[in-house]
């Protein structure tokens, strides 16, 4: 048998309102290529004892102050870094509140609403990883049913 490796799982959101997309500007990870400040969708790591939908909602709230509800599944994006492999589960979401709460993520420097044209014009500022592919698929109209992603609770016996 081969050696197993660790996969980091993240959840990300595309949120559109009045023709603009919710974007976070954040500090780039130390040691990663690219500019000091990068643009991406609100996203982050799934924590122990939460499912991907909980992680999605928590990360969007921490990074933007907004609460969201997923409406469609956009895709899974795999990225191999030198020290790990990451899987990004991306969703199309709708806002469930306005105005936002205070941003809790210390790495986020700004929360922006940008048009698709503004996003394309700033492509050189994207965070490395799933950002560009997620935007590409969203703007191409890709959408999948949410039930393509299912949480299996092993603590609850199956219903007969």
C-alpha positions, 0 to 999 in steps of 0.5 A, spaced: 500 500 500 502 507 498 503 512 503 496 516 504 497 524 504 493 530 507 488 534 503 486 540 505 478 542 504 476 549 502 469 552 501 468 558 496 462 562 494 460 566 488 455 571 491 452 576 485 448 582 487 445 587 482 450 585 477 456 585 481 460 580 485 463 579 492 470 579 492 475 579 498 482 583 498 487 579 502 494 579 504 497 573 500 500 567 504 507 568 506 512 564 501 507 564 495 508 567 489 504 573 486 502 580 489 502 582 497 495 583 496 490 578 492 483 578 490 479 572 491 472 569 492 470 569 500 473 562 502 477 558 507 478 551 510 473 546 513 474 545 520 473 539 524 466 537 526 463 541 520 460 539 513 462 543 507 456 547 507 457 550 514 464 551 512 462 555 506 457 560 511 462 561 516 468 563 512 463 568 508 461 571 514 468 571 517 471 574 511 465 579 509 460 580 514 455 577 510 451 571 511 449 567 505 445 561 503 448 556 497 443 556 491 448 551 486 454 547 486 459 550 481 465 545 482 471 542 485 478 544 484 484 541 485 491 544 486 497 541 488 502 545 492 509 543 493 507 541 500 500 539 500 494 538 495 487 542 496 480 541 494 476 547 493 468 546 493 465 552 490 458 554 490 453 560 488 450 563 493 445 568 495 445 574 500 441 573 506 442 579 510 444 586 508 448 590 511 454 586 513 457 585 520 464 586 522 469 582 518 472 577 523 478 575 518 485 578 520 488 577 513 482 580 509 484 588 507 478 590 504 471 587 501 469 589 494 463 589 490 466 588 482 463 588 476 465 582 471 469 587 467 473 589 473 474 582 475 477 581 468 481 587 468 484 585 475 486 578 473 493 579 475 491 580 482 488 573 483 490 569 489 493 563 486 489 556 486 482 556 484 480 563 483 481 564 476 477 557 474 472 558 479 470 565 476 471 562 469 466 557 470 461 562 474 461 566 468 460 561 463 454 559 466 456 552 470 451 550 475 450 544 478 444 541 483 446 542 491 445 535 492 451 533 488 455 534 494 452 530 500 454 530 507 454 523 510 453 523 518 456 516 520 453 518 528 446 517 525 444 510 524 441 510 517 433 510 516 430 504 513 
